[in-house]
């Protein structure tokens, strides 16, 4: 087994795998993906709502907008060509209060600026035609949105990497980095890897990995747990397509929503509560290191002081199922607390700046011989093929690597 590579990608999530795949497609031959877990897509990539985002929400010209719009159709095409479960379902964004109408219109205008076609403003009657159980005063129908099985996409990306001659090493958690001349020695629990260039797609641990390379990320990852419920089969029949509230622009979270899955179930969620561990999927999971990292960080302290009421409401919703159901009932009154069955949980690797602001756009730092993906929340799965392609092109253009094919 060779340990000398042109590029090592840290992280076997959907962005890391897409990057490795794009490098191999570009002709780079010796590529390895280093994944800490026993299989790929064990964290954010396999624990999300499965929505193919349209590009509705993102500031025009931002990395999110550019990559989501480019990546959306690439993702649909990839799923179609590889037999991966997906559906171009469209979705509706629902205003339930008069105060939300200006934000709803601003959202429609932003979507139009981002090139979305066929955005349709809906009145109460038009909402009911699409979703008979929705109780809203107005809405937007977004036809480009849909759903996909991102765990299956990630597994397919991994198969592509292996088919093209790349390696994926599982159980290879990175613990250190050494520089030896113009080479970088990545020390993992599965042995050392020698690479000319390293791409850090470590998600929940990307800030720590960046520091191993001597790169100051300028942020800290604070983990927020998103908890989901599954609707009982009888209640799931009430929902035809993804249903979203009008988001609060003060936060990068889209709010509790209802999403049909590719398996026929309907998920409700997520909320957003501080997780006590970066991989803390259960409420009882605690890492003293991770918790101390969050609580001692001035940026988080400022965030908590500013938005304590939002945080408190999310915590209450996490404990009281009735409060969670009440948030859903603003959209679909027929959904009752008894309709909610415990579902999965995911952790969002939220980047927080020192001033307490939540980074909303993607953030990618390019070092001399390393690339660090430091903030890639939703819509990163939708945009993953575009993101991977951009990183691969940058590496090839800026380094000594050249396509050999």
Secondary structure, 3 states (H helix, E strand, C coil): CCCEEEEEEECCCHHHHHHHHHHHHCCCCCEEEECCCCCCCCCHHHCCCCEECCCCCCCCCCHHHHHHHHHHHHHHHHHHHHCCCEECCCEEEEECCHHHHHHHHHHHHHHHHCCCCCCEEEEHHHHHHHCCCCCCCEEEEECCCEEECHHHHHHHHHHHHHHCCCEEECCCCEEEEEEECCEEEEEECCEEEEEEEEEECCHHHHHHHHHHCCCCCCCEEEEEEEEEEEECHHHHCCCCCEEEECCCCCCCCCCCEEEECCCCCEEEECCCEECCCCCCCCCCCCCHHHHHHHHCCHHHHHHHHHCHHHHHHHHHHHHCHHHHHHHHHCCCCCCCHHHEEEEEEEEEEEEECCCCCECCCCEEEECCCEEEEEECCCCHHHHHHHHHHHHHHHHHHHCCCCCCC
